[in-house]
Amino acid sequence: MTARRAQPQITEIADLTFPIDLVRDQFASLSVTDDGIPRVYFDTPAGTQVPRHVIDRTSRYFVEQNANSGGYFRTAIVTDGVLEQAHEAMADLLGASSAAEIVFGQNMTSLTFAVSRSLGHQLSAGDEIILTRMDHDANVAPWLLLARDLGLTVRWLPFDKETFRFKMADLESLISSKTRIAAINYASNALGTINDVKSMCGTLADAEVLSYVDAVQLVPHRLADVQDLGCDFLSCSAYKFFGPHQGILWGRREHLKSLNPYKVRPASNDLPHRWETGTLSHEGMAGTLGAIEYLEWLAGEVEADGPNTGDRRSRLAVAMDAAERYERVLCRQLLDGLAAIAGVKIYGITAHDELVDRVPTVCITVDGVPPDEVAKRLAAANVFVWSGDYYAVEVIQHLGLQDAGGMVRIGLAHYHTSAEVERLLTLIDDLT
């Protein structure tokens, strides 16, 4: 073991108005121990823990409201109301102009497959689509398969291996008169980079290219605004922002109305239901509503005027801003601590003045210790991290790490503590 360089005490947490103890009280899983050893959930990019609001909403649905929708009896009527509330809540979270633009589905991957197949009817052999080397495979494989089926040309947008960012000039060079669709990611599930999606979507729109944005990793950490971004579609997953396993798609109304979805014949042609064919996970939608209600609760704890100030979108902005500022302090502690350990290499933005351009997802390699072995040894200490490629296939290949077993991924959320970060750093230091 090589001793880490002494780090300056992180005082920002004490100075920051963030109710971490109250937050952790909302997450029952954070108090679980195994053989007396507390769990540390740094596996958050693959799925966050859920607060009591989600558990209560889901339990209440099963006990008091469980039914299919569209009936005349009480449980069906209540179910219809819950589903409507879930659509409205997600519209507020994403900044949509209407709940009719919000589509619920099994997961982000399934929704992307569905949209890509419908968009395929507007494409012809020789048309071009743009994919990136930074995306999760859920925003790559559906388009690759579509290209295979229709004879489309795929053009790849790389990221800079030194800055871990896209270059706008590279995107502009890929666009031609044949470009029809670009699938891009808002925040990387491996590098943590938050991309300048607004500028990218503006460039694409100027060229009349449709934009499909994967915001799965952004939404747990920042407040998205689909109208400000100027994108055509945006997808996310509730289980990444403290909710149940559930996918959500936002689409421009004109696209959702004009495209032909694959659906069963009795399904409604109204928005958004024409895209929600089959019986949805009503309990999942109730839980998603609970996740947004939790964020509203958080706003009330960090805002002096209480939880009833402003509309829901405003309250969500208060909560997400406070959580992001707290996460940034923890991320700085993690990055500085990792940088002080000999043999550890960080892949992603590390400069203090650039941390606003990343989410607190940090990937590393440790000299002489394969990523799977790092994850196993941390798991033995009840600290949970991921290893491998975590479906970021293009990232791992672009960095040339596929033969080395990928990377170790550490993900922070606003329910983590400085002590948990320090525990992780000590364990990693012991590996070297």
N, C-alpha and C positions, 0 to 999 in steps of 0.2 A: 504493500500500500504506500502510495505517495501522499504525503500530507497536503491538503488543500491550502492554498493561500488564504490568509485571514481576510474575511470579507467585512466591509463596513456594516454596522447594524442597520437593518431596514427600519427606519423611523417613519416612513411615509404611511405605513399601515396604521400606526397609532394616531397619526394626524388626520387620516382620512375618515370621514363620517360614513362608516359602513357597519351595519349591525350583524357582524359575522356570527355571533353566538345565537342570535334570534334566527338567522338564516339556517344554521346547522340544526336547530331544533325542529325545523320544518321537514327535514330529511331523516326519517327514521333509520334508514340504512346506514347512515354515517356513524351510528352508535353501536353497530354490530361488531362483535369480536369473535375471533376463532382461537380457542385455547387461551383466552385472555389477551390475545394480540389484536389491537384495533385494525380494521381494514382501511386502506388508503386507496381510493378509487381514481387513479390517474389514467384510467381507460376511457375517459369521457369523449374523445372524438368518435369512438365507436358506439357510444350511447351513455347518456347521463343518468344519474340517479333521479328519482322522482319525489316531489314534495307531497305533503299530506293533502293538499288541494286536489292533486291528481288521483290519489288513492281514494279519497272521499267521493269525488265525482264519479269514479268508475264503480265503486262499491254501491253508491246510491242508485246508479243506473241499473245495475243487475238486481238490486233488491226491490226498488220501487217503480222502475220505468221500463223494464225490459219488454220490448215488443218490436214487431216490424212496423214500418212507417206507412202512413196512408189510411189507417183505419178510423172507425168512428168511436171506438172505445177509449177509455181514459189513458191507458198506457201507450197506445199508438199516438194519441194526440200529444202526450207529454214528450214522447220520442221525437215527434216532428219538431217540437219546440226546441229541444236540446240540439238537434241537428242544425236548425236555423241559427241558434246562438253560436254554435261552433264555427259556422261559415262567417258570421259577422265578426267574431273575435279574431279569426285569422285574417280577415280583410283589414282590420285595424292593425294587426301586428305587421303586416306586409305593406301597408299604405295603399291598399287597393281602393278603387273608387266605388266598388260595389261588391257585396257578398256573392253576387252571381258570377264573379270572376274567380272564385275560389273552388277548386276541385279537390275532393278527398279521394284517396286511393290506398291500396295495400302498402305501398312504400314508394320512395322517390324513383327507384329503378323501374318498377312496373308502370308508373305514370309516364316515365320518359319513353319506354318502349311503346306505349299507347299513342303518345303524341307523335313520335317519329314515324310510326306506321301511317297515321293519318296525313302527316305532311308529305309522305312519300307519294301520295296521289297527285301532288302538284309538281313532282320532279320527273326528269327524263334522263336517260342515259347520257353521260357526258357532263351533266351538271356537277358543280363542285360544292363540297362542304368543308368547313374549317373545324378541326379538332385541335386540342392542345396537349402538350406533354406534361401538363400539371394537373389534369383532371383525374378524379376517381373514375373507375371503369364504368360506373353507372351512367356517366355522361360521355362515354367513349364507345363501348360495345354496341349499344342500340344503333348508333349512327354508322359504325363500321358494318354491321349486319345489313342495314338499309342500303349502304353503298354497294355491298356485295350483291344484294338482290336486284338492284336497279341499274347497276353499271355506273355508279357515281364515282367521281374522283375525289379522293381525300387529300387535303392539304393540311400540313401540321404546323402549329405555332409552337416554337420552342420557348423555354425560359432560359434566362442567363444563369449559368452555373455559379457565377460569382455573386450576383446581386439577388438571385432567386426571385426575379421579377420578369414579366414580359416587357418587350420593347414595342412601343406603338408602331414604329417603323416596320417591324417584322410583320405585324398584323396587316398593315396597309399594303405591304408587298404581296401578301397572299390573296388579296381580293381582286377578282377579275369580273368580267361581264357574265361569267358563268357561275359565279358564287351565289348560292341560294340560302344557305343556313350556316351559322357559326354556333358551336356548342362551347361555352366557356364557363370557367368556375369563378365564383366570387372570392372564396377563401380556400386555400389548399388544405386537404386533410393530412398532408405529409409535411409540407414546408411551412405551413402557417401563414403564408403570404396572403394579404388582402389585395386583390387586384383592382385596378382602376376601371371597374366595369362600366361606370358611367361614360367615360371617354371611349371605351371600346364599343359600347352599344351605339354611341353617337356616330362613330366612324362607320359601323356596320349599317346603321339606318340611312346614312347619307348615300351608301351604295345599294340601298334597297335589299339588304341581306337580313334575314330573320335571325334574331338572337335568342338562344336558349341558355339560361343561366342556372347553374347548380349552386344554390346558396345554402346547402345542407350545413356546412361548417361555419358559415357567417352568422346565421340567425341566432345561435345560442349566445353570441357575444356582442352583436351589434344590431341596431334597429334598421332593418331594410326598408327601402322606399321604392316600390316598383315604378311609381309614376315619375319620380325624379331620375331613376336610372335610365329610363327610356328603353327598357328591354321588351321583348315580345312574350317571353315565357320565363317563369322563375319557379324553381322547385325547392322543397325543403322537407325535412323529416322531423316529426314531433318528438321522437325519442332522442333526438340530439339537443332539443331545447326543453328538457326536464319533463317530457310527456311520455305517452305510450308509443308502441310501435305503430306508426301511422305516417303515411305520406301525404303531402299537400302540394298542389300545383296552382300557381297563379298564371292566367293567360289573358291577353288583351281580349276584350269582349268580341271585337270583330273577328278575331281568329277562332275563338271558341264557337262562334255562331256559324262561320263559313266552312270550317273544316268538317269532314264527315268522320265522326268517331265510330269505332267498332262497338256495337251495343246490341242488346237483345231487342226484339221488335216492340214489346210492350213498354219499353223504357221511354220516359218523357223526352221530348225534344227541347224542353225549356232548359235554360242555363241555371245552374251548372249541371243539372241532373243528367243531361244527355252524355256527359263524360263520366258519370258515376254509375255505370250499368252494373246490375247485380246488387245484392244486399251489402251495404257498407258495414264496417266495424263500428256500430253505434256506440259501444262501450269505449272504443278508441277515440271517437270524436268527443265523447263526454270527457274523457281524460285530457284530450288536447285543450278543451275549454278550461279544464282545471289548471293546466300549465299556464295559460294566459292569466287566469285569475290569481295564480301565485305571483306572477310578475306584477300584477296590480297591487297585491298585498305588499310586495317589496317596495313599491313606490311610496306607499303610505308610511313605511318605516324609515325611509331615507329623506323624505320631504317633510319639512316642518309643518306645512299646512294640512297634512293628512292625506288619506287615500282618495278623497272625493274631489280633489282639485283638478279642474279641467276635464276633458273628455278622455276616453280610454286610450286613444293614441298618445295623448300627452302624458298620461300616467306611465304608459309603457316606455316612453322615451326617458322619463326620469329614472325608472328602474334599470334600464339597459345602460344608461350612462354611468350610473353609480357602480353597477357590476363591472363594467368595462374598466373603469379607473382602478378598481380594486384588483382585478385580474392583471392589469398591466404592472402593478407593483410586484405581485407574486411572480409574474413572468420574468421581470428584471432580476429578481432574486434567483430564480431557477437558471437563467442564462448566465449570470455572473458566476454562480456556483459551479456550473458545468464547465465554464471556460477556465476555471481555476484547477480543474482536475486533469493531470497529465494523461494523455492517451485518449481523451474524449474529443470527438469532432462533432460540432453542431452544424446542421444543414438548415439554413434559414437566416432571416434577418436578426441581427444581434445588437446593433447600435442602439443606445438608449434613446436617442432622438428620433429613431425610426420605428419604435415599438408600436406606435399608433397604426402602422401599416401591416400589422400582423395580428392574428389571434393567438392565444396562449397554447398552441400545439407545437411541441418541440421534438424534433427527431435528431437522434445522435447515433454514432457508432463508437465502440470502445475497442481500442487496439488489443488484439489478442484474445478477445472474447466475442464469439458469434452472437448476433442479436437474440436468437432464441435462448441461448444460455443466459444472457443478461436478464431476459424476461422471466426465465425459470427461477433464477436465484433471487430476484426481487419478489416473485410470487411466494417463494418459501418464507419470506419475511412479511407476507400479507400486504405487499405493495403491488398494485395491479397496473401493468403497462402492456402495450402490444409490441409485437415484433413481426418482421417480414415486410410485406408490401402493402398490407391493409387495403387492397384493391387499387392502390395508386400505382398501377403497373407501369404506366408511362414515366412517372417520376423516377422510379427505381431504375428503369432501363436507361433513361436519359443521364442519370448520375453514374451509371456503370456499376451498380451495387447488387445486381440480381444474383451473381455468383457468390457474393459474400453474405447472402441471406437477408438483404434489405437493411433496415434500420430499426432502432428501438424508438417507439413513439410514446411521449409523455404528454398528457393533456390536462390542462388546468381548467377549473370552473370557479365561479364566484363562491362556491361553498367550501373551497379548500382553505387551508391555513398556512401561515409561514412555517409553523412547526412541522407540518407534513412535508413541505418542500425540503426543509432541512433534513428530515429523516431520509428522504429519497437521496439527497446529495451524499449523505454519509454512507449509504449502502452502495452507491455507485463508486464512491471513492475507495471503498473496501475491495472492489473488483479489480482495481488497477494495480 
